[in-house]
Amino acid sequence: MPSKKALIRRPSPRLAEGLVTHIEREKVDVDLAVEQWEAYADALRTNGWETVEVEPADDCPDSVFVEDTVVMFRNVALIARSGAESRRAETDGVEEAVAGLGCSVNWVWEPATLDGGDVLKIGDTILAGRGGRTNAAGIQQLRAAFEPLGARVVTVPVSKVLHLKSAVTALPDGTVIGRIPMLDVPSLFPRFLPVPEQSGAHVVLLGGDKLLMAASAPKTADLFSDLGYEPVVVDISEFEKLEGCVTCLSVRLRELYA
């Protein structure tokens, strides 16, 4: 049976210096952020995920958003190359972590840029956001890495939010969820469910009917409950101040064998 592992990375003491691009900067309480991160990790473990800590990157303010550093498909890891030059050092330690789990490792090479937050997997379909952090060459290299393994890569334009997954994620049945005003081309998502809160656009699939989601989207949690899902709610307010969401704080590896 495949084991469920999740890469996580402890927040940097410099977290409050993290980048913001589409929202106004707010004061970040780093101590509270650490408490929230620990609760997030506990929620993963409580729901059947083994957490694997990537070596901290204390000099990288945004390093807690480990999802941006690597994209997984099956047992292959593609080490990202951020469109934000200041974030590129965050991949240090990630290669070691995924290789230690038995993954084969590829890299995104210059001039390509790719952030993991721009990649949404729905079955064997990979939606790749083309925007401020991920360029066309990055998507080409994503295709080269994963299409030979059976993936189908679809490019989605992103200009209104930081990453594709700032705007949309997907439910277990493949329905894409999000807010229409955040999307460049809503018609690209034929099975689309609008949610009442922007932070409700983000879920982590924990397995079965369980959805990890932010406490800041209670109306969306009620909607998901009405649809037969079980919301697992965590408070990530300090990370939301830096355009973070529940997906950003981990890399889920579902197809590794123990």
C-alpha positions in Angstrom: 0.0 0.0 0.0 1.3 3.5 -0.7 2.1 5.6 2.3 0.9 9.2 2.7 3.7 11.6 3.5 3.7 15.3 3.7 6.8 17.6 3.5 6.6 20.6 5.9 9.0 23.2 6.8 9.2 25.3 10.0 8.6 29.0 9.7 11.6 31.3 9.4 12.2 33.8 12.2 12.1 36.3 9.3 8.6 35.2 8.2 7.2 38.8 8.6 9.5 39.9 5.8 7.8 37.6 3.3 6.7 38.8 -0.1 3.3 40.2 -0.8 2.2 41.1 -4.3 -1.6 41.3 -4.7 -2.6 42.4 -1.1 -1.7 45.1 1.3 1.0 44.2 3.8 -0.2 43.5 7.4 1.8 42.9 10.5 2.6 39.2 11.0 2.8 37.7 14.5 5.6 35.2 14.0 5.1 33.5 17.4 1.4 32.9 16.6 2.4 31.7 13.1 4.6 29.0 14.6 1.7 27.9 16.8 -0.6 27.8 13.8 2.0 25.9 11.8 2.3 23.3 14.6 -1.5 22.9 14.7 -1.5 22.5 10.9 1.1 19.7 11.1 -0.9 18.0 13.9 -4.0 18.1 11.7 -2.1 16.3 8.9 -0.8 13.6 11.3 -4.2 13.2 13.0 -5.7 12.4 9.6 -3.2 9.7 8.6 -0.3 11.7 7.1 3.3 11.2 8.2 5.0 14.6 8.3 8.6 14.9 7.0 10.3 18.1 8.0 12.6 19.7 5.4 15.6 21.4 7.0 14.7 24.9 8.0 15.8 27.8 5.8 15.9 30.6 8.4 17.3 33.2 6.0 14.4 32.7 3.6 11.3 34.5 4.9 8.9 32.6 2.7 10.4 29.2 3.2 7.4 27.8 5.2 5.5 27.8 1.9 7.3 24.6 1.0 4.8 23.7 -1.8 6.4 26.2 -4.1 9.8 24.4 -4.1 8.9 21.1 -5.7 6.2 19.5 -7.8 5.4 15.8 -7.4 3.9 13.4 -9.9 3.9 9.7 -9.0 7.3 9.2 -7.5 9.1 11.9 -9.5 10.0 15.2 -8.0 10.6 18.3 -10.1 12.6 20.9 -8.1 11.1 24.3 -8.9 12.8 27.5 -9.9 10.8 30.5 -8.5 9.9 33.5 -10.6 10.8 35.4 -7.5 14.6 35.4 -7.5 14.7 36.0 -3.7 13.0 32.6 -3.2 15.3 30.4 -5.2 17.5 29.4 -2.3 14.4 27.8 -0.6 15.0 24.6 -2.8 18.1 23.9 -0.7 17.3 20.9 1.5 14.2 20.0 -0.5 16.1 17.8 -3.0 17.7 15.9 -0.1 14.2 15.4 1.5 12.5 14.0 -1.5 15.5 11.9 -2.5 15.6 10.5 1.0 12.0 9.3 0.4 13.0 7.4 -2.7 11.9 9.9 -5.3 13.7 10.4 -8.5 14.6 14.0 -8.9 14.5 16.4 -11.9 15.1 20.2 -11.9 13.7 23.2 -13.6 16.5 25.0 -15.5 17.1 28.6 -16.5 15.4 30.5 -18.3 12.4 28.6 -17.0 10.6 29.6 -13.8 8.0 27.5 -12.0 6.4 27.7 -8.5 4.7 24.7 -7.1 1.7 26.9 -6.1 0.9 27.2 -9.8 0.4 23.5 -10.2 -3.0 21.8 -9.5 -3.2 18.1 -10.1 -6.6 16.5 -10.7 -6.1 12.8 -11.4 -3.6 12.6 -14.2 -4.4 16.1 -15.4 -2.0 18.9 -14.3 -3.3 22.5 -14.5 -0.3 24.8 -14.8 -0.7 28.5 -14.1 1.1 30.8 -16.4 1.6 34.1 -14.5 4.0 36.2 -12.4 5.9 33.2 -10.9 5.7 30.6 -13.7 6.7 31.3 -17.3 6.1 29.4 -20.6 9.5 27.7 -20.4 8.6 26.4 -16.9 5.4 24.8 -18.2 7.4 23.3 -21.1 9.8 21.7 -18.6 6.8 20.5 -16.5 5.4 18.8 -19.6 8.8 17.2 -20.4 9.1 15.8 -16.9 5.6 14.5 -16.4 3.9 13.8 -19.7 6.1 10.7 -20.4 4.6 9.4 -17.1 1.0 9.8 -18.3 0.2 13.3 -17.2 -1.7 15.8 -19.3 -0.6 19.3 -18.8 -3.1 22.2 -19.4 -1.9 25.8 -19.2 -4.1 28.3 -17.4 -3.5 32.1 -17.5 -3.1 33.7 -14.0 -2.9 37.5 -13.6 -5.3 38.4 -10.7 -3.7 36.3 -7.9 -0.2 35.2 -6.9 -0.5 31.5 -8.0 -3.1 29.3 -9.7 -3.9 27.7 -6.3 -4.5 31.2 -4.8 -7.6 31.1 -7.0 -8.7 27.4 -7.3 -8.2 24.0 -5.9 -10.3 20.9 -6.4 -12.7 18.6 -4.5 -12.1 14.8 -4.4 -14.5 14.3 -7.3 -12.4 16.7 -9.5 -14.8 19.6 -9.2 -12.7 22.8 -9.3 -13.6 25.3 -6.5 -12.9 29.0 -6.4 -14.2 32.6 -6.9 -15.0 33.8 -10.4 -13.5 37.3 -9.9 -10.1 35.7 -9.3 -10.0 33.8 -12.6 -8.8 35.0 -15.9 -10.7 32.5 -18.0 -13.5 30.7 -15.9 -14.6 28.7 -18.9 -11.4 26.6 -18.7 -13.0 24.8 -15.7 -16.1 23.0 -17.0 -16.8 21.4 -13.6 -16.7 24.5 -11.4 -18.3 25.3 -8.0 -18.1 28.9 -6.8 -17.5 29.3 -3.1 -18.7 32.2 -0.9 -15.3 33.2 0.5 -11.9 33.6 -1.2 -10.1 31.5 1.4 -12.7 28.8 0.8 -11.1 28.2 -2.6 -8.3 26.3 -1.0 -8.6 22.7 0.3 -6.1 19.9 0.9 -7.5 16.5 0.3 -6.8 14.4 3.4 -8.3 11.2 2.1 -11.9 10.0 2.0 -14.3 12.9 2.4 -12.0 15.0 4.6 -11.0 18.4 3.4 -8.3 20.5 5.3 -9.3 24.1 5.0 -8.9 27.5 6.7 -10.9 28.8 9.6 -11.5 32.0 7.7 -14.0 30.4 5.4 -16.9 29.2 7.7 -19.6 29.6 5.0 -17.6 27.5 2.6 -17.1 24.9 5.3 -20.9 24.7 5.7 -21.3 24.4 1.9 -18.9 21.5 1.8 -20.6 19.8 4.8 -23.9 20.1 2.9 -22.2 18.3 0.0 -21.2 15.4 2.2 -17.6 16.3 2.9 -16.0 16.6 6.3 -14.1 19.9 6.8 -11.0 19.8 9.0 -10.5 23.4 9.9 -7.2 25.1 10.9 -6.5 28.7 11.7 -3.7 30.0 9.4 -4.4 33.8 9.7 -0.8 34.8 9.9 0.1 32.9 6.7 -3.0 34.4 4.9 -1.4 37.8 5.5 1.4 36.7 3.2 -0.9 35.3 0.5 -0.5 31.8 1.9 -3.2 29.1 2.1 -3.5 25.5 3.4 -2.0 24.0 0.2 1.2 26.2 0.5 2.3 24.8 3.8 2.9 21.2 2.7 3.8 19.0 -0.2 1.6 15.9 -0.2 3.1 12.7 -1.5 0.4 10.1 -2.0 2.1 7.5 -4.3 5.2 6.5 -2.3 5.5 2.9 -1.1 6.8 2.3 2.4 
